[in-house]
């Protein structure tokens, strides 16, 4: 019978110990009224718990914010409960203040637990209570930490001559004013960090400042958003630019609460920049009605980066010579698109026009006359457009200059087809190319003539310019004609490429220009291939592993596989040197 009675007593004590804490979490204030400090003194515990760990996001979750009690280590819960009892019952802090501090100061609790020691977790609550009784703590530490500040952030805020919060009545007064106004306690720390002087205001000063904002027609929620993002707003007199922005919006018929409706706590407010943008719009000729419609339809113009994005857009347009009237017209026609996206598209279009080598003057004309078009076109990459459309840069420029609206068809997400081939003008027709080939010495209607006519898909004027370039390099016209008949595709390359290859042949390799006559195909090979093979040949020649007088054609015309077999394999280190040549720029 005695044994059963002991088991029953043990079970009841265990149930009471567990249930009391859970009820304390749900309604701490009610529990205090019912049991006072009995829980903290007796704290019965009849089972082992896990070893205490260092504070982290899970171990020190904020139970008051809806955190899961089961995730908080038992030693931590007891430390929180002991700190709550100490701050509320012993130090007479308001219950809500004490509760928030006890549940949102993990670093402070860790320090206390380390001092008390956690070898015997069954009595850790009692040990902490005893520690607080004989060792008064600096209450400013858990206070600042519960406001969202880390120890490294609040250490220099700790007063030198105070350790009890109740001794700093101005701090608590202003803290309670902000709490009663609806500020989240964990965000008050940022206000303290950036505007400490606010917490030194005399009684009633901070409340009157907040009420002054409400008298301007601002809602409490909007005031909170503004102050959290810019705590300095509470310092000194009401911001002058803020008042000016407020007046301009009122004149336009826009209530200031409109800004609060279209902003979040992440929004930033630079009233000076906002005022600059609104003043600029007035200077360029936008009427109050036009500006009101613009801001209502596109709030981001004013609110995105406080109007700084819009001013950057205006500055970008001014660089291209856009007039004030054209900028005003652009804002009036502004599309349903975010300002940042519009600005990004506009800049990317300018980059695209530059990449297809459009003249700077022509780019400026398009930017001035079609800013809305450019701002709404998220174009594909330049290389992709040239490949898919199967056009050259010159033709693409001509298409855009003739009708800029064609760019709408080239935006991301649109399926593109190659553009139809243009009907060449008379001076660029196949007839003129045929005349040129006949002048060079091709036999009319021969297989060689037809092949050259088909392969040289370029204008007759360009063919003549490239032909003349080779002649001007120092060759006789007759010799160049012979070279073209042997290798007509040498005229398929641009003048700049031909000039580079000839310069390398004469100046770097040291060959006389006349050496091109028996081997015109040199001009058709890639410069990288030529340089690698000749470097490899010279490397072998220095080691006397190849004949020193091999013809250039012998070295270049063979395939890569055959070149490796014939030359690279002649030296044990040949492959390593060959790979280094191929990997070099």
Protein Blocks (a to p, Z undefined) as FASTA:
>chain_A
ZZmmmmmmmmmmmmmmmmmmmmmmmmmmlmmmmnommmmmnopafbdcdddddddfklmc
cfknopafklpcfklmmmmmmmmmmmmmmnopafklmmmmmmmcmklmmmmmmmnopabm
mlmmmmmmmmmmmmccdfklmmmmmnopafklmmmmpcfkbcbfklmmmlmmmmmmmmmn
opafklmmmmmmmmmmlmmccehklmmmmmmmmmnopafklmmmmmmmmmmlmgojddfk
lmmmmmmmmmnopafklmmmmccfkbccdfklmmmmmmmmmmnopafklmmmmmmmmmml
mmngnhmmmmmmmmmmmmnopafklmmmmmmmpccddfklmmmmmmmmmmmmmmnopafk
lmmmmmmmmmmmmmmmccddfklmmmmnopafklmmmmmmmommlmmmmcghiacddddd
ddddfklgmklmmmmmmmnopaehiaklmmmmmmmgcdfklmmmmmmmmmmnopafklmm
mmmmmmmmlmmpcfklmmmmmmmmmmmnopafklmmmmmmlmmpcfklmmmmmmmmmmmm
mnopacfkbcfklmmmpcfklmmmmmmmmpfklmmmmmmmmmpZZ
